[in-house]
Amino acid sequence: MLRLAPYRTRLERLFKEITDPAGGADVGAVGGMGEVNNRIDEVKELLAAMPLRLSQIETRMENEPDFSSISRKRRLEALADYIRFTIGLIDREIAANRGHMIVGANDD
């Protein structure tokens, strides 16, 4: 069994740091654009270190147009979505069971 609890705990902590109680982006809680970029990089590094092999999510994050936006709010909202999705995968252990993971089913 994969030891995912430490990764989930870190992701949940990051999520709470960048969102308000309703789950929306909390621009006031995160400093300038550099701090937002640091949070994005931290999540990318965490995904790369996880034993789940979430390479499709990592690739999507690299190509995420919202991460190149000049809006801190848009970047934080996108990051919160990725964190929320990843926590959901950990909770369901989809990847741990080597099932098929569908990424991008809800693309708009």
C-alpha positions in Angstrom: 0.0 0.0 0.0 1.2 3.4 -0.9 1.9 5.9 1.9 -0.1 8.9 0.7 -1.1 10.5 4.0 1.9 12.9 4.2 1.2 14.1 0.7 -2.4 14.6 1.3 -1.7 16.5 4.5 0.7 18.8 2.6 -1.8 19.4 -0.2 -4.6 20.1 2.2 -2.4 22.6 4.1 -1.5 24.3 0.8 -5.2 24.4 -0.2 -6.2 26.0 3.1 -3.4 28.6 2.8 -4.5 29.8 -0.7 -8.3 29.6 -0.2 -11.0 31.2 1.9 -13.4 29.2 4.0 -15.7 28.8 1.0 -12.9 27.3 -1.1 -12.4 30.3 -3.3 -9.0 31.9 -4.1 -7.8 34.1 -1.2 -5.6 36.7 -2.8 -5.2 38.5 0.4 -3.7 35.5 2.2 -1.0 35.1 -0.5 1.6 37.8 -1.1 2.6 39.0 -4.5 3.0 37.1 -7.8 6.3 35.6 -6.6 4.6 33.9 -3.7 1.8 32.6 -6.0 4.5 31.1 -8.3 6.2 29.6 -5.3 3.0 27.8 -4.3 2.6 26.5 -7.9 6.1 25.2 -7.9 5.6 23.6 -4.5 2.6 21.7 -5.7 4.5 20.6 -8.9 7.4 19.3 -6.8 5.0 17.5 -4.5 3.3 15.8 -7.4 6.6 14.7 -8.8 7.6 13.2 -5.5 4.3 11.3 -5.0 4.3 7.5 -5.5 1.1 7.8 -7.5 2.7 8.7 -10.8 0.4 11.6 -11.7 2.4 12.6 -14.7 -0.7 13.5 -16.7 -1.6 16.1 -14.0 2.0 17.4 -14.0 1.9 17.8 -17.8 -1.4 19.6 -17.6 0.0 22.0 -14.9 3.0 22.7 -17.1 0.6 23.7 -20.0 -2.0 25.4 -17.9 -2.9 28.8 -19.5 -4.1 30.2 -16.2 -0.7 29.9 -14.6 0.7 32.4 -17.2 -2.1 34.8 -16.5 -1.2 38.2 -14.9 -4.0 37.7 -12.4 -3.0 36.2 -9.0 -6.6 35.3 -8.5 -6.8 33.2 -11.7 -3.6 31.5 -10.8 -4.7 30.7 -7.3 -8.1 29.4 -8.5 -6.4 27.1 -11.0 -4.0 25.9 -8.4 -6.8 25.2 -5.9 -8.6 23.2 -8.6 -5.5 21.0 -9.2 -5.0 20.5 -5.4 -8.7 19.6 -4.9 -8.6 17.1 -7.8 -5.4 15.5 -6.5 -6.7 15.2 -3.0 -9.8 13.5 -4.5 -7.5 11.0 -6.3 -5.6 10.2 -3.1 -8.9 9.8 -1.2 -10.2 7.3 -3.8 -6.8 5.8 -4.4 -7.6 5.4 -8.1 -4.1 5.5 -9.3 -2.9 3.3 -6.4 -5.1 0.5 -7.7 -3.6 0.9 -11.2 -7.0 1.7 -12.6 -7.6 3.9 -15.6 -7.5 7.6 -14.7 -9.4 10.0 -16.9 -7.9 13.4 -16.9 -9.5 16.1 -18.9 -13.0 14.8 -19.0 -14.4 18.1 -17.9 -12.3 20.4 -20.1 -14.1 23.5 -21.2 
